[in-house]
């Protein structure tokens, strides 16, 4: 605990003065009472018991606490809060326009993401990555929810799918610099990756899991795990899938659950599946962020003042009940 006005402690010099003055008052009262008793004007008063000192002690304690309150004490209080960085990595390939989740896989994901963004506390930084054939950071991690929402609203489905590219894009957003390929150490070399460590961060991977181009998402997931980043894949689509009409061709698209489960296992994340917009929203709510204890200074003057008031009231009450007056 620290004191904002430590010089106010000089007020404690008044305590011995008050105690000395109070003892002198009691002595004079005893002498006067004894004199009146000898003259037969008052009855002899029995010696004071130890409880007689309780009321004065409480009053003096109230004075000490009140002086401490005048210093405006500040206490460091540990407050739990959720914090960290979450990157929402959206698959924006053509298959995300499938309608097996209404209105489409991508639009359902965007709607649920908006709810997730709005619910996050100011301590959580949010980023957005869109990936088709490659991963593109459309909004770097920030606490500006309006900017994150705008980035989500701009997403549109088209092109191929590179799960590895999307994860590299998300990792680039977290690292704050471009990461364009899997480190050689992740491919079996003895060299260590210099990507850095980013504990307390997560990538929410929103995709149907169909991968059409490199790099290998498993290799990128292992790199991500080495960097302390957890991947939370959310499978969008149904096992039955849907058929898309693209440039006159019929293309079947289904949810690849196995690929997404493999990515989750590599980083200690949890694979979740959404087959409609409602379940997707509930999945967002279940994503766990880190709870940390942050020490925050709080002025506790009011607590000391309240304690002084209680001590003063208790001392005055006992004094009045015992002798009909406060002092």
N, C-alpha and C positions, 0 to 999 in steps of 0.2 A: 504494500500500500504506500502511496506517495501523498504528500501534502501540497496543495496548491499555494496556500498562504502559510508557510511554516512559522513565520514571525508571530502569528496569532497565538502560538504556544506560550508566548510571554504572559498570556493571561493566566497561566497556571501559577504564576507568582502570587496571584490573589488568593489561592487556596490556603496556604499557611496563614495568611493574614486573616481570612475569614474564620479558620479553625481556632486561631488564637483568640480572636475577638469573641467567638461563641463560647469558648471555655471560660473566658473572663466573665461573660454574662452569666453563665451558670454558677460560677463561684460567687458572684455578688448576690444572685438569687438565693443560693444556699445560706450565705451569711445573713441576709435579711430575714429569711424564713427562720433561721435559728434564733435571731434576736427577738422576733415576734413570738416565738415559742417560749422563750424564757420569760417574756412579759405576760404569758398566758393568753395572748390574743389569738393564737392559732394552735391547732393540735400539732403534736410532733409527727413529722412525716417520716415514714420508714425509709431506710437507705434504698437508693435506686438499684434495681436489678440490672442484669446485663442486657436485657431487652430494651432498656431505656435508651441505650446508645444506638439502637438500630435506626431510628428515625433520623438523627443527625448524620449518621454514616451514609444513609441513602441520599440525603440532601447534598452532602459534600460530593458524593459520587456523581450526582446529577450535574453539579457545577463543573467537575472535571470533564465529563463527557460533552457537555455543552461547549467548553473551550476547544476541545478536539474538533467538534463539528464546525467551529468558526474557521478552522484551517482549511476547510473544503477538501476533505480526504478523497482520494481517487483509488479505487481498488481494481486490480486486473482480474476480470472474470472470464473464465473459459466458456465460450459459447459454441455449441455444436452447430454446424452448418454444412450444407451440401455445396461442394465446389468441384472444379475440374473443367475439363474441356471435352465436349461432345461434337463430333463431326458427323453430320448426316450425309451419307454417300448414296445418292440416288442413281439407280440404273435408268438411263433415259434412252435405251435402245428401242428399236421398233417393237420388239415383243412386249414392251411395257404398255403398249396401246391396246392390248388384249382386254376383252370385256368380261372375262370370267370372274373378275371383281368389279363391281359396278361403282362409278360409270366406266372407269378403266383402272388397270393396276396402278398406273402412275398417278392419276387424279385422286384415287383413294389414299395413296401414300402421302400425297401433298396435303390432303385435308387433315389426316391424322397428325402429320408433322406440325401443322399450324397449332393444333391444340397442345402438342408437346412443348413447342417453343414458348407459348404463352404461360405455361405452368412453371417454367424454370425460374429459380431465384436469380437475383442479380449477380451472384457469385459464380454462376456457371457460364462459361464462354461457349458459344455455339458457332459452328462453321458449316458450310454447305459445299459439297462436291458433286458434280454431275459427270457421269461416265457413260460413254458408249464404247467406241473403239479405243478411246484414251480417257484418262481422268482429268477433269478441269476444275480447278478451285474457283467457284463462283462467289464465295464469300469466306474470307479468312476468319478464324475464330474471334469472336467479338461478343461483348455484352449488349450490343445494340440490336435489340430484338426486331426493330423495324427493318433494319438492313437484312437480317437473316430471313424474315418473312418475304421481303421483296425478292430475294434470291430464289426462294422456293417457288414463288409464284411464276417466275420466268421459265421454269423447266418445261421442256417439250420433248416428246419421244421421237427418236429417229436414229438410224445407223446400227452398227454392230454392237457386240457386248464384249468387254474385256473386264472381267472381275479383278484380275491382277492390276490392270491399269487404274481401275477405280480405287483399289486399296492404296496404290502408290500415290494417287492424287490426295487421298485423305491423309496419308502419312506426311505428305509434303505440306499440307495445311497445318498439321500439328507441329512439324519441325520448323516451319517458317522458311523453308528453302526447297527448291525443286529436288525431288528424288525420282529419278527416271528409270532406274533399273535395280534389280535385286543385287545386294552386295555379294561379292564372291564368297565371303565366309558362309553365306547361307546356301551356297551351291556346293559346299564340300571343301573349300579352301581353308587353310589354317589362319588366314588373315582375319582380323577382327573388324567388325563393322564400326564406323565412326558416326553412325546416324544419331547417336545420343540416346538418352533415356527419358521417357515422358510418362512417369507413373501418374495414375489418377486421370488418365484420358481414355476415351472410348470412341470407337467408330461404329455407328449404327448403319449397317449395310442393307439397303432396301433394294431387293432384286428378285427376279424369278429364278436366278441361279444358272441360267443357260449361258455358257461361256463359248464364244466363237473365235477368240484370238488371244494371243499371249500378252503378258508373261503368265506363267503358271501361278494361279491364285494361292496354291498351297505354299509355294516358296515365299511369296510376298507375305502370307499370313505368318510364317515362321520369323521373317524379318520384323514384322510388326510386333510379334510377341517378345522378341529380343529387346525391342525398344520400350517395353513396358506398357504397350497399348493393347487394350482388350477390344475384340471385334464382336459385335452383337448382330448376327445376321437375322434379317426378317424375310422369310420366304413369302413372296407375293404371287398368288396364283392358286390353281387347284390341280390335283393329280390328273384330272381329266383334261385340263388345259383348254385351249381355244385355237381356232384357225383364223389366221389373218390373211387378208387380201393385199398383197404388195406388188405393185406394177404388173398386175394381171396374174400373179402367181399366188397359189394357196400355200401358206406356211403354217405348220402346226407348232405350237409352243406350249410347253408344260413346265411345271415347277420341278427344278432339280434339287430335291431335298438333300440328297447325299453330298453334293458338292458344298452346300452351305453348312451342313453339319460338320464336315471336315474342316472348314475354315474356323468355325466356332471352337472346335476341339483344339486346334493349334494354338489358340490364344487364351484359353480358359473362359471364353465367352459362352453364351447360351443361345442356341438356335431356337427361334420362335417362328410360328407359321400363322399366316393370316389368310383366310379364305373369304373375308368380307370386310367392309369398312369398319364395322363395329368392333370386330375382334382385333383389327389393326390398331384402333385407338386404345384398347385395353392393353395391348402389348407395349405400346409406348409408355404407359403408366407403370409397367412392371420393370422397366429398365432401371437398374440400380446405379446411382451415382455415389461417389465417395462422401462419407461423412467425416469431417475433420473437426478438431477443437481449435478454435481461434481465440487467442487472448485479446479481449477488448476492454479498454479502460472505461470505467463507469464512476462518476462522482457519487459518493454515498453519504453526502452531507445530511440528506433527509433521514437516513437510517440512524445516524448518530443523534440527530435532533429528536427523533421519535423516542430513542432509548433514554435520552436525558429527560424527556417529558414524563415517561413512565416512572423513572426513578424519583423524580420530583413529586409526582402524584402519590406514589407509594409512601414516600417519607412524610409528606404532609398529612396523608390520611392516618398513618400510625400515630403521628404526633398529636393530632386532634383527638383521636380516640383515647389516648392515654392521659392527656393533660388539658384538653379543651382548647388548645391553641397550636399554631404551627411551630413557633420558636419559644 
